Amino acid sequence: MDTLYVKHKWQVLKKRIRRVKLTTRITASNVILFSILISLSMYFVTLLTNQFLYFKNREELTTSQQKIEELLITEKEKIQTFQPEDRIPYIYKMFESYYIFDNYKKLMIIFDSSGRTSYGLNKDVYDMLILDQLKVNPQNIDINVMLDKNIITGNEILTFELFRSLNASENIRLIDLSLNVPTKGGLPFISESKLFGYDVMYTTLRFDTRDDNSLFISVFLYPELDSDFLLSLNSALMVSAIIGILFLSIFGKFFTRRALKPLVELSYIAQSVNKEVLNYRIPPTESNDEVDTLIKSLNLMLQNLEEAFDNQKRFVSDASHELRIPLTIVLGYIDLLKTMGTDDKALLDESLTSIETEATHMKNMVEKLLILARLENNRVKVTYEWVSVLDFMEKGLAECERLYPSYHFKLDLKYTDDFYIDLEIMTQIFRALVENAVKYSPEDTTITFHSELKNQFVEVSLSDEGRGIAKESIANLTNRFYRLNEDRNRKTGGSGLGLAIVDALIKAQSGHMRIDSEVGKGTKVSLYVPKKTNNRSS
């Protein structure tokens, strides 16, 4: 139930979003994307900055450690001459004015193995951490230092405890800190711990005197104090992000509208186009961008629609014209028989013969139109089979010699292997082409059957020695009801559907047709079908 409810709510939300204008949706998407990118940028900048500061702090601590070591080595002999109780004040004084402790992030405390210690050597940090946080008076602070050894690891641990004195006999422990310190002769190292609630890095140097009294100099560095820098950095990024989001929100819609202006104009133009006005073309922007490509595609679509409507109008007009004539003749003879009666046998025979002829003509025309309709709707079943070009041409030649004895037929075959066709459809095509060749060629002329392999196609063609066709008329020969001007009479010109059917039938077999002709020399009609690999065993 909950899933259905959520799904329903999501569908409602999507519908509401779709009602919002495209420019608003794009602007909102850009703002959301920009906000996500800024958030991710701030996250990664903070992460990388923290890493950078971490390694930078370790480097600073290492540098301080090296400088302290150098100074202790320089003052080693002099420090040895002091009494144990005077060594810490001397070292404290020695480092008090040393420039490496001018950095506010560092705090140095000096201990010895007898429990003596100094105050923190950094007034800013001391005041901030001790006076402000603990709210104590330095005069009432007691410090206890103990040096122990970890039985398990063998490392030495320096425990630092800070007490506040309430009276002469009572005090409160404010904080304790355990530090890992080098063993005798060991090298200093960098560790991490907590001091006064802060995460700190620290390093402890060990200075062993001849009287077995060890001095420990601990330098603490407070990475937490980098938070001001990180806060400033994040604040700058946040302010920049807010300014960017505001700029994108205010001006993004304007720029989006400007970018989508050609599409809006395109929409208005498309709405004004109808079936009566299809010759309008949208001026391209010539910018070769997506909008320009869309405009060119729409122009091509309009051109195709215009051609389709023109063809439809011409088809309806030509079909009406072709059917009107035989119907007029039939009705004329019927009226004549009604008027003159059926007693005149010669008139009756003439009328019935003419009516039969015209009815047959209309029947043939309707059948051809039905064939074209089935071809256009892909309702003609094509049954492919391997057929020998030689056998196909020889059978066609024998049939033509029997049907048209007053013409000469010959073969010119350069390719005699198999081709992959629908035998029944290809036979129908060749019969139609032979019929045309005979119709438009004088008797006692030669009609040649030709075959050849051209690239990835098998070419089978038929050429005659007729009167030929003008070049400007060739492109229209496959149009429905198209006939040459000199053949507009119905006895020699036919219905004008023959080549249209041939073109559609060859295309149904994934092929194409080409017509070459020259006035006074004859016509050649070539059919190209794709060459397939015949894997039949020989």
C-alpha positions as CSV (number, residue, x, y, z in Angstrom):
1,M,0.0,0.0,0.0
2,D,2.8,2.4,0.9
3,T,4.6,1.6,-2.4
4,L,1.4,2.3,-4.4
5,Y,0.9,5.6,-2.5
6,V,4.5,6.7,-3.1
7,K,4.3,5.7,-6.8
8,H,1.0,7.7,-7.1
9,K,2.6,10.8,-5.5
10,W,5.6,10.5,-7.8
11,Q,3.3,10.3,-10.9
12,V,1.4,13.4,-9.7
13,L,4.7,15.2,-9.1
14,K,6.0,14.4,-12.6
15,K,2.8,15.7,-14.1
16,R,3.1,19.0,-12.2
17,I,6.7,19.3,-13.3
18,R,5.8,18.8,-16.9
19,R,3.3,21.6,-16.7
20,V,6.1,24.0,-15.8
21,K,7.6,25.9,-18.8
22,L,10.7,24.4,-20.3
23,T,12.8,27.5,-19.6
24,T,11.9,27.3,-15.9
25,R,12.6,23.6,-15.8
26,I,16.0,24.1,-17.4
27,T,16.9,27.0,-15.1
28,A,15.8,25.0,-12.0
29,S,17.8,22.0,-13.2
30,N,20.9,24.2,-13.7
31,V,20.5,25.7,-10.2
32,I,20.1,22.3,-8.6
33,L,23.1,20.9,-10.6
34,F,25.2,23.9,-9.7
35,S,24.3,23.6,-6.0
36,I,25.3,19.9,-6.0
37,L,28.6,20.7,-7.8
38,I,29.3,23.5,-5.3
39,S,28.5,21.2,-2.3
40,L,30.8,18.5,-3.7
41,S,33.5,21.1,-4.4
42,M,33.3,22.4,-0.8
43,Y,33.4,18.9,0.6
44,F,36.5,18.0,-1.5
45,V,38.2,21.3,-0.9
46,T,37.7,20.9,2.8
47,L,38.9,17.4,2.7
48,L,42.0,18.2,0.7
49,T,42.7,21.3,2.8
50,N,42.6,19.2,6.0
51,Q,45.0,16.8,4.5
52,F,47.3,19.6,3.3
53,L,47.2,21.2,6.8
54,Y,47.8,17.9,8.5
55,F,51.0,17.3,6.5
56,K,52.0,20.9,6.8
57,N,51.6,20.8,10.6
58,R,53.7,17.6,10.8
59,E,56.3,19.4,8.7
60,E,56.3,22.4,11.0
61,L,56.6,20.1,14.0
62,T,59.5,18.3,12.4
63,T,61.2,21.6,11.7
64,S,60.8,22.8,15.3
65,Q,62.1,19.5,16.5
66,Q,65.2,19.8,14.4
67,K,65.9,23.4,15.5
68,I,65.5,22.5,19.2
69,E,67.9,19.6,18.7
70,E,70.4,21.9,17.1
71,L,70.1,24.4,19.9
72,L,70.4,21.7,22.6
73,I,73.5,20.3,21.0
74,T,75.0,23.8,20.8
75,E,74.2,24.5,24.5
76,K,74.8,20.9,25.7
77,E,78.0,21.5,27.7
78,K,76.7,24.7,29.3
79,I,73.4,22.9,30.4
80,Q,75.5,20.2,32.0
81,T,77.1,22.7,34.3
82,F,73.8,23.8,35.9
83,Q,72.3,22.2,39.0
84,P,69.2,20.1,38.2
85,E,66.9,22.7,39.7
86,D,68.4,25.4,37.6
87,R,68.4,23.6,34.2
88,I,64.7,24.0,33.5
89,P,64.6,27.8,34.1
90,Y,67.7,28.2,32.0
91,I,66.3,26.1,29.0
92,Y,63.0,27.9,29.5
93,K,64.8,31.3,29.2
94,M,66.8,30.0,26.3
95,F,63.8,29.2,24.3
96,E,61.6,32.0,25.5
97,S,62.9,34.5,23.0
98,Y,63.5,31.9,20.3
99,Y,61.6,32.8,17.1
100,I,60.2,29.3,16.5
101,F,57.7,29.8,19.3
102,D,56.2,32.9,17.8
103,N,53.7,30.7,16.0
104,Y,50.5,30.8,18.0
105,K,49.7,27.1,17.2
106,K,52.7,25.8,19.2
107,L,53.1,25.3,23.0
108,M,56.3,24.1,24.7
109,I,56.6,22.6,28.2
110,I,59.8,21.4,29.8
111,F,59.9,18.5,32.3
112,D,62.6,16.5,34.0
113,S,62.6,13.0,35.5
114,S,62.5,14.5,39.0
115,G,59.0,15.9,38.4
116,R,60.0,19.5,37.9
117,T,58.3,21.4,35.1
118,S,57.8,24.8,33.5
119,Y,54.7,26.7,32.4
120,G,53.7,26.6,28.8
121,L,56.1,28.6,26.6
122,N,53.5,30.4,24.6
123,K,51.5,33.2,26.2
124,D,48.7,33.2,23.6
125,V,48.1,29.5,23.9
126,Y,48.6,29.5,27.6
127,D,46.1,32.2,28.2
128,M,43.6,30.7,25.8
129,L,43.8,27.1,27.0
130,I,44.6,27.5,30.7
131,L,43.3,30.8,31.9
132,D,40.3,31.0,29.7
133,Q,39.2,27.4,29.6
134,L,40.0,26.3,33.1
135,K,39.4,29.7,34.7
136,V,42.3,29.3,37.1
137,N,45.0,31.5,38.6
138,P,48.5,30.4,37.6
139,Q,49.6,31.0,41.2
140,N,47.2,28.2,42.3
141,I,48.4,25.6,39.8
142,D,50.4,22.6,40.8
143,I,52.0,20.3,38.2
144,N,53.0,16.7,38.8
145,V,55.2,14.8,36.4
146,M,55.9,11.1,36.6
147,L,58.1,8.9,34.3
148,D,57.0,5.3,34.0
149,K,57.7,2.4,31.8
150,N,55.2,0.4,29.9
151,I,55.8,-3.2,30.8
152,I,54.2,-4.6,27.6
153,T,55.7,-2.3,25.0
154,G,58.9,-1.3,26.8
155,N,58.3,2.4,25.9
156,E,58.6,5.1,28.5
157,I,55.5,7.2,29.3
158,L,55.6,10.6,30.9
159,T,52.4,11.4,32.8
160,F,51.6,15.1,33.2
161,E,49.0,16.1,35.8
162,L,47.7,19.6,36.4
163,F,46.1,20.5,39.8
164,R,44.4,23.5,41.2
165,S,45.0,24.2,44.8
166,L,41.9,24.9,46.9
167,N,43.8,25.4,50.2
168,A,47.0,24.2,51.9
169,S,45.8,20.6,52.1
170,E,43.3,20.1,49.3
171,N,43.6,20.4,45.5
172,I,41.6,19.3,42.4
173,R,43.1,17.5,39.4
174,L,42.1,19.5,36.4
175,I,43.7,17.4,33.7
176,D,46.2,14.6,33.1
177,L,48.1,13.8,30.0
178,S,50.2,10.8,29.1
179,L,53.0,11.3,26.6
180,N,55.1,8.7,24.8
181,V,58.7,9.8,25.2
182,P,61.9,8.4,23.7
183,T,64.0,6.0,25.7
184,K,67.6,6.8,26.5
185,G,69.5,7.2,23.3
186,G,66.3,7.0,21.3
187,L,65.2,9.4,18.5
188,P,62.3,11.8,18.9
189,F,59.1,11.0,17.1
190,I,55.7,12.7,16.4
191,S,52.6,11.4,18.1
192,E,49.0,12.5,18.5
193,S,46.9,13.0,21.6
194,K,44.4,15.2,23.4
195,L,45.3,18.2,25.5
196,F,42.7,20.3,27.3
197,G,40.1,18.8,25.0
198,Y,41.9,19.6,21.8
199,D,43.5,17.1,19.4
200,V,47.2,17.9,19.3
201,M,50.3,16.7,17.6
202,Y,53.4,16.6,19.7
203,T,57.0,15.7,19.7
204,T,59.2,15.1,22.8
205,L,63.0,15.5,22.8
206,R,65.0,13.8,25.5
207,F,68.2,15.3,26.9
208,D,70.1,13.0,29.3
209,T,72.6,14.6,31.7
210,R,75.6,13.1,33.3
211,D,73.9,12.9,36.7
212,D,71.2,10.6,35.4
213,N,68.6,13.4,35.4
214,S,66.7,13.5,32.1
215,L,65.1,16.6,30.6
216,F,62.1,16.3,28.3
217,I,61.1,19.2,26.0
218,S,57.6,18.6,24.6
219,V,56.3,20.8,21.7
220,F,52.6,20.7,21.1
221,L,50.9,21.8,17.9
222,Y,47.2,22.5,17.8
223,P,45.6,21.6,14.3
224,E,42.2,22.7,15.8
225,L,43.4,26.2,15.6
226,D,43.4,25.9,11.8
227,S,39.6,25.9,12.0
228,D,39.5,29.7,11.5
229,F,41.3,29.3,8.2
230,L,38.9,26.5,7.2
231,L,36.0,28.6,8.3
232,S,37.2,31.5,6.2
233,L,37.8,29.3,3.2
234,N,34.3,27.7,3.5
235,S,32.7,31.1,4.0
236,A,34.4,32.4,0.9
237,L,33.2,29.3,-1.0
238,M,29.7,29.6,0.4
239,V,29.4,33.3,-0.5
240,S,30.7,32.6,-4.0
241,A,28.1,29.7,-4.3
242,I,25.3,31.9,-3.1
243,I,26.2,34.7,-5.6
244,G,26.5,32.1,-8.3
245,I,23.1,30.5,-7.5
246,L,21.5,34.0,-7.4
247,F,23.1,35.0,-10.7
248,L,22.0,31.7,-12.3
249,S,18.5,32.0,-10.9
250,I,18.1,35.6,-12.1
251,F,19.9,35.6,-15.4
252,G,19.7,31.8,-16.2
253,K,16.1,32.0,-17.3
254,F,16.9,35.0,-19.6
255,F,19.8,33.2,-21.2
256,T,17.8,30.0,-21.5
257,R,14.9,31.8,-23.2
258,R,17.4,33.5,-25.5
259,A,19.0,30.1,-26.4
260,L,15.6,28.5,-26.9
261,K,14.2,31.4,-29.0
262,P,14.8,29.6,-32.3
263,L,12.8,26.6,-31.0
264,V,9.9,28.8,-29.9
265,E,9.9,30.5,-33.3
266,L,10.1,27.0,-34.9
267,S,7.0,26.0,-32.8
268,Y,5.0,29.0,-34.0
269,I,6.0,28.3,-37.6
270,A,5.1,24.6,-37.3
271,Q,1.7,25.5,-36.0
272,S,1.0,27.7,-39.0
273,V,1.8,24.9,-41.5
274,N,-1.2,22.9,-42.7
275,K,-2.0,20.7,-45.6
276,E,-2.9,23.7,-47.8
277,V,0.4,25.5,-47.2
278,L,3.2,23.0,-47.4
279,N,5.6,24.9,-49.6
280,Y,6.9,27.0,-46.8
281,R,10.5,26.3,-45.6
282,I,12.0,27.5,-42.3
283,P,15.1,29.5,-42.9
284,P,18.1,27.6,-41.4
285,T,20.4,29.3,-38.9
286,E,23.5,27.9,-40.7
287,S,25.1,27.5,-37.2
288,N,25.4,23.7,-37.7
289,D,24.1,23.2,-34.1
290,E,21.3,21.0,-32.9
291,V,18.6,23.7,-33.7
292,D,20.0,24.1,-37.2
293,T,19.9,20.3,-37.7
294,L,16.3,20.2,-36.4
295,I,15.3,23.0,-38.8
296,K,16.8,21.2,-41.8
297,S,15.1,17.9,-40.7
298,L,11.8,19.7,-40.5
299,N,12.3,21.3,-43.9
300,L,13.1,17.9,-45.4
301,M,9.9,16.5,-43.7
302,L,7.9,19.4,-45.2
303,Q,9.3,18.6,-48.6
304,N,8.4,15.0,-48.3
305,L,4.9,15.8,-47.1
306,E,4.5,18.2,-50.0
307,E,5.6,15.6,-52.5
308,A,3.3,13.0,-50.9
309,F,0.3,15.4,-51.0
310,D,1.1,16.3,-54.6
311,N,1.4,12.7,-55.6
312,Q,-1.9,11.9,-53.8
313,K,-3.7,14.8,-55.6
314,R,-2.2,13.7,-58.9
315,F,-3.1,10.1,-58.3
316,V,-6.7,10.9,-57.4
317,S,-7.0,13.2,-60.5
318,D,-5.4,10.7,-62.8
319,A,-7.3,7.7,-61.4
320,S,-10.6,9.7,-61.8
321,H,-9.6,10.6,-65.4
322,E,-8.7,7.1,-66.3
323,L,-11.9,5.6,-64.8
324,R,-14.2,8.4,-66.1
325,I,-13.5,7.6,-69.8
326,P,-14.4,3.9,-69.8
327,L,-17.4,4.6,-67.5
328,T,-18.6,7.3,-69.9
329,I,-18.2,4.9,-72.9
330,V,-20.1,2.2,-71.1
331,L,-22.9,4.6,-70.0
332,G,-23.0,6.0,-73.6
333,Y,-23.6,2.6,-75.1
334,I,-26.2,1.7,-72.5
335,D,-28.1,5.0,-73.3
336,L,-27.8,4.2,-77.0
337,L,-29.3,0.7,-76.5
338,K,-32.1,2.2,-74.5
339,T,-32.8,4.7,-77.2
340,M,-32.3,2.5,-80.3
341,G,-33.4,-0.7,-78.8
342,T,-31.8,-4.2,-79.2
343,D,-33.3,-5.1,-82.5
344,D,-30.3,-3.9,-84.5
345,K,-27.9,-6.9,-84.1
346,A,-24.9,-5.0,-85.4
347,L,-25.4,-2.2,-83.0
348,L,-26.0,-4.6,-80.1
349,D,-22.8,-6.5,-80.9
350,E,-20.8,-3.3,-81.1
351,S,-22.2,-2.1,-77.8
352,L,-21.6,-5.3,-76.0
353,T,-18.0,-5.6,-77.3
354,S,-17.2,-2.0,-76.3
355,I,-18.7,-2.5,-72.9
356,E,-16.7,-5.6,-72.4
357,T,-13.5,-4.0,-73.5
358,E,-13.9,-1.0,-71.2
359,A,-15.0,-3.2,-68.3
360,T,-11.9,-5.4,-68.8
361,H,-9.7,-2.2,-68.9
362,M,-11.2,-1.0,-65.6
363,K,-10.7,-4.4,-64.1
364,N,-7.1,-4.5,-65.1
365,M,-6.5,-1.0,-63.8
366,V,-8.1,-1.7,-60.4
367,E,-6.0,-4.9,-60.1
368,K,-2.9,-2.9,-60.8
369,L,-3.9,-0.3,-58.2
370,L,-4.5,-3.0,-55.7
371,I,-1.0,-4.5,-56.4
372,L,0.5,-1.0,-55.8
373,A,-1.5,-0.6,-52.6
374,R,-0.3,-4.0,-51.3
375,L,3.3,-3.2,-52.2
376,E,3.2,0.1,-50.4
377,N,1.7,-1.5,-47.2
378,N,4.3,-4.4,-47.4
379,R,1.5,-6.9,-47.8
380,V,3.1,-8.7,-50.8
381,K,4.8,-11.9,-49.6
382,V,8.3,-12.3,-51.1
383,T,9.5,-15.9,-51.3
384,Y,13.2,-15.9,-52.1
385,E,14.9,-18.8,-53.8
386,W,18.2,-19.4,-55.7
387,V,17.6,-19.2,-59.4
388,S,20.1,-19.6,-62.2
389,V,20.4,-16.5,-64.3
390,L,21.1,-18.6,-67.4
391,D,18.0,-20.7,-66.9
392,F,15.8,-17.7,-66.1
393,M,17.0,-15.8,-69.3
394,E,16.7,-18.8,-71.6
395,K,13.1,-19.5,-70.4
396,G,12.2,-15.9,-70.9
397,L,13.8,-15.9,-74.4
398,A,11.8,-19.0,-75.4
399,E,8.5,-17.4,-74.1
400,C,9.2,-14.1,-76.0
401,E,10.0,-15.9,-79.3
402,R,6.7,-17.8,-79.0
403,L,4.6,-14.7,-78.1
404,Y,6.2,-12.1,-80.4
405,P,7.5,-13.8,-83.5
406,S,7.9,-10.6,-85.4
407,Y,10.7,-9.5,-83.1
408,H,14.2,-10.8,-82.6
409,F,15.5,-11.7,-79.2
410,K,19.1,-12.5,-78.1
411,L,21.1,-13.1,-75.0
412,D,24.2,-11.2,-73.8
413,L,25.1,-12.9,-70.5
414,K,28.3,-12.0,-68.7
415,Y,27.0,-13.5,-65.4
416,T,25.3,-16.9,-65.5
417,D,25.4,-18.1,-61.9
418,D,22.6,-18.0,-59.4
419,F,20.8,-14.9,-57.9
420,Y,18.5,-14.8,-54.9
421,I,15.0,-13.6,-56.0
422,D,11.3,-14.3,-55.9
423,L,10.9,-16.2,-59.2
424,E,7.2,-15.4,-59.7
425,I,7.7,-11.6,-59.1
426,M,10.8,-11.4,-61.3
427,T,9.0,-13.2,-64.1
428,Q,6.1,-10.7,-63.8
429,I,8.6,-7.9,-63.9
430,F,10.3,-9.2,-67.1
431,R,7.0,-9.8,-68.8
432,A,6.0,-6.2,-68.2
433,L,9.3,-4.9,-69.5
434,V,9.1,-7.0,-72.6
435,E,5.6,-5.9,-73.2
436,N,6.7,-2.2,-73.1
437,A,9.7,-2.9,-75.3
438,V,7.5,-4.6,-77.9
439,K,4.9,-1.8,-77.7
440,Y,7.4,1.0,-78.4
441,S,9.7,-0.7,-80.9
442,P,9.2,-1.3,-84.6
443,E,8.7,-4.9,-85.8
444,D,11.8,-6.8,-87.0
445,T,14.0,-5.1,-84.4
446,T,16.1,-6.8,-81.7
447,I,15.5,-6.9,-78.0
448,T,18.5,-8.0,-76.0
449,F,18.6,-9.7,-72.5
450,H,21.8,-8.8,-70.6
451,S,23.3,-9.9,-67.3
452,E,26.4,-8.7,-65.4
453,L,27.9,-8.6,-61.9
454,K,28.4,-5.1,-60.7
455,N,29.9,-4.6,-57.2
456,Q,27.5,-6.1,-54.7
457,F,24.6,-6.3,-57.2
458,V,23.5,-8.7,-60.0
459,E,22.4,-6.6,-63.0
460,V,19.8,-8.1,-65.3
461,S,18.6,-5.8,-68.1
462,L,16.5,-5.5,-71.2
463,S,17.3,-3.2,-74.1
464,D,15.4,-2.4,-77.3
465,E,15.9,-0.5,-80.5
466,G,12.8,1.6,-80.2
467,R,12.3,5.3,-80.5
468,G,13.7,6.1,-77.1
469,I,12.6,8.5,-74.4
470,A,13.7,12.1,-73.8
471,K,16.0,12.5,-70.7
472,E,13.6,15.0,-69.0
473,S,10.8,12.4,-69.0
474,I,12.9,9.4,-67.6
475,A,12.6,10.6,-64.0
476,N,8.7,10.5,-64.2
477,L,8.3,7.1,-65.8
478,T,7.7,5.4,-62.4
479,N,5.0,7.8,-61.4
480,R,1.5,6.5,-61.4
481,F,-0.5,7.2,-64.6
482,Y,2.4,9.0,-66.2
483,R,2.6,8.6,-69.9
484,L,4.6,10.4,-72.5
485,N,2.7,13.2,-74.3
486,E,2.6,11.4,-77.6
487,D,1.2,8.3,-75.9
488,R,-1.7,9.9,-74.0
489,N,-4.2,7.9,-76.1
490,R,-5.4,4.9,-74.2
491,K,-4.8,2.4,-77.0
492,T,-1.0,2.7,-77.2
493,G,-0.2,4.5,-73.9
494,G,-1.7,2.0,-71.5
495,S,-2.7,3.0,-68.0
496,G,0.6,4.4,-67.0
497,L,0.9,2.0,-64.1
498,G,3.2,-0.6,-65.6
499,L,6.6,0.9,-64.6
500,A,5.3,2.1,-61.3
501,I,4.4,-1.5,-60.5
502,V,7.8,-2.8,-61.8
503,D,9.7,-0.2,-59.6
504,A,7.7,-1.2,-56.5
505,L,8.2,-5.0,-57.2
506,I,11.9,-4.7,-57.6
507,K,12.1,-2.6,-54.4
508,A,10.2,-5.3,-52.6
509,Q,13.2,-7.6,-53.3
510,S,15.6,-5.0,-51.9
511,G,16.7,-4.0,-55.4
512,H,16.4,-1.0,-57.6
513,M,15.7,-0.1,-61.2
514,R,17.6,2.2,-63.6
515,I,16.3,3.5,-67.0
516,D,18.7,4.7,-69.7
517,S,17.4,6.0,-73.0
518,E,18.3,8.0,-76.0
519,V,15.7,9.4,-78.5
520,G,16.0,7.5,-81.8
521,K,18.3,4.8,-80.5
522,G,16.3,2.8,-77.9
523,T,15.8,2.2,-74.2
524,K,17.6,0.0,-71.6
525,V,15.9,-0.9,-68.4
526,S,18.3,-2.4,-65.7
527,L,17.3,-4.2,-62.6
528,Y,19.8,-4.6,-59.7
529,V,19.3,-7.2,-57.0
530,P,21.7,-7.7,-54.1
531,K,24.3,-10.4,-54.6
532,K,24.0,-13.1,-52.0
533,T,26.4,-16.0,-51.2
534,N,25.0,-19.2,-52.5
535,N,26.0,-22.0,-50.1
536,R,24.1,-24.8,-51.8
537,S,26.2,-27.8,-52.6
538,S,27.0,-28.2,-56.2
